[in-house]
Amino acid sequence: GTRWRHAADTTAVINAAGLPGANASTRIQAAIALLPSTGGIVDARSFAGAQTIGTTVALNKARVGLLLGALTFSGTPNPLFDITAANVGIYGYGLPILTPSTAGNTSIRIRANDATVSGLDFNGTGTTTVDERPIFSDGLYHRGVIENNIFRNATRGIDVNASTEVSRAIGWRSVNNTFRNIIGESTRGYGVLLAFTDQS
């Protein structure tokens, strides 16, 4: 079973598919809003068929776990999912596929500490003209765990802009991820890129 890293109250569970809304992103966002301040679980595993992310899903409440089922989630927002609160996890069951509809867009942006992304299949657009980063963290955030994912058809897999002029992010882990056809913008592609600012 899944080993939860965050301190979510697992007794608070909201079935996103059972809520009203035009698409998956609307329903998932509504489920997050219904959770208590102590966090909980948004279960999105019972959606059927390919799902549209119409607006960026903001994971803006701490200690939340989002569970995705074995479907394809795609859309034009950049990013598809935005983690902005601490101790948040996105967990895939059956390798759900996340794919941007626009070249160069990001699937999951991480802007908080102690984030987990596990069990997802990131399928890019195959562009070679712009950088495409399935997972992107742009800021000084710590202890992210990226595990058991597949990254394919993108210029980068995991992109962590991991420092400022005076400090560096700590504790990031990439565990048991698979990288396929990381094609490279211009001549370079990166499975994992940790970008550190020169602090001299």
Salt bridges, closest charged atoms under 4 A:
ASP43 OD2 - ARG45 NH2 2.81
ASP82 OD2 - ARG109 NH2 2.99
ASP82 OD2 - ARG111 NH2 2.43
ASP114 OD1 - ARG143 NE 2.70
ASP121 OD1 - ARG152 NE 2.81
ASP131 OD2 - ARG156 NH2 2.94
ASP159 OD2 - ARG133 NH1 3.55
ASP159 OD2 - ARG156 NH1 2.57
